[in-house]
Amino acid sequence: MIRLFLFSGMIALLMSACSSGKTALQRGQYDVAVRKAAERLRQGPGLSRRGHGLASLVLEKAFVRGYEQHQTRIRRLSSSENPEPFRWEAVHAEYEALQALTDNALKCTTCADWLTSYPTSYSARQLDTRELAAADRYRVAEEAFAYRETDRRAAKEAYLNYRKAAEWVPNYRQTLAKSEDVLPFAILRVVVEPLGATNQISPTDNLHLEGMILREIGRNPAPSAFVRLYAPTEYAGDGYAIHEAVQMLVTDYDDYNDNTSSSSTTVYSNQTYKVGEKKINDSTTVDIMEKVSGTLTTYRREVSAGLTLRLRAVDAETGRELWNDAVWETERWATEWQTFSGDDRALNGSSLKSANLFPPSRWSLYDELRDALVSDVARCLRRNYERD
């Protein structure tokens, strides 16, 4: 077994050492071809010279083609006629790929002669493109910033682009401070209104459920960096206008369903027993051997309750419905018991099921439903607002 393992490992090593990057070159994957050829050359001829002599030729050809490919893309992206948004970010990615291509080629100790005609570092060009990428983001942010007070989504766009500009160039033209200035205008402010009056549960239970929901929402983090959920108080909105209102209503409470069902089946013993005798002639009597049977009846009692709450969001200014959703919970308790009639030997030693004589109360079922529903409402709000 050890010999087989060592042999398999040696084969794998030889196969990896054989890769000269030729296949990648033929497929037009020039960056991959350069990396594989450089790795093959770094390994030396090894036990198998396969691929080693070819690797330097592959590396040069793949490097030249890869270099031209990246430079062509850079020229296209850098053109003033190119309409692509944030094109300098793509240019930066091309320079990063060029740098990786060059770094891999430089691992080849026998390639210095032809590599001297190519740059060894693109750091200065990467710095330049970072400035241009930051300027692009800043320009878009400034255009959106002008509409921040009347268009929340424009404010959000301004915030995101200010932050992106700062990622390209740290604190480019005070973008971090400007992003904080525009953030309050980018927030979607949603007030969660009191539960609507219902005839499904009592006013006291309705008020208690409302309080639990609002406390759960307050404990949870905001669904999104750009969404704030508020309780229906005078401080809702933190001094800014409310954009949406969430309305909730308990639409169904199935308080206590108690159902009992039964099913019967005939069961047989695993072995045969003597159940009688019979004569087969005047002088001979034989035993009658048969499996014994009986009727096993299984009863099932199930107690269940259900609670449903509907939610909808409306535009605070126009009253237009924006989304509609529902959450529901069902609690079930069940017990089974059995009776038997017939020959007890048909039970094959099994015991009959006994009933649980203490079902949950109506109120304990409701408490379970209510607690689960509170968490469901919080998840529903997160689901509807986490992408904003």
FENQUIUR-V157142 format. One record per run of one state. SS is the DSSP state (~ for helix, > for strand, _ for the rest). FROM is the first residue (numbers start at 1). LEN is the number of residues. If there is no record, write none. Layout:
ss->SS from->FROM len->LEN
ss->SS from->FROM len->LEN
This chain:
ss->_ from->1 len->1
ss->~ from->2 len->16
ss->_ from->18 len->4
ss->~ from->22 len->5
ss->_ from->27 len->3
ss->~ from->30 len->14
ss->_ from->44 len->8
ss->~ from->52 len->27
ss->_ from->79 len->8
ss->~ from->87 len->19
ss->_ from->106 len->6
ss->~ from->112 len->4
ss->_ from->116 len->7
ss->~ from->123 len->23
ss->_ from->146 len->6
ss->~ from->152 len->17
ss->_ from->169 len->3
ss->~ from->172 len->15
ss->_ from->187 len->1
ss->> from->188 len->5
ss->_ from->193 len->10
ss->~ from->203 len->17
ss->_ from->220 len->7
ss->> from->227 len->5
ss->_ from->232 len->12
ss->> from->244 len->36
ss->_ from->280 len->5
ss->> from->285 len->31
ss->_ from->316 len->5
ss->> from->321 len->22
ss->_ from->343 len->1
ss->~ from->344 len->4
ss->_ from->348 len->14
ss->~ from->362 len->24
ss->_ from->386 len->3
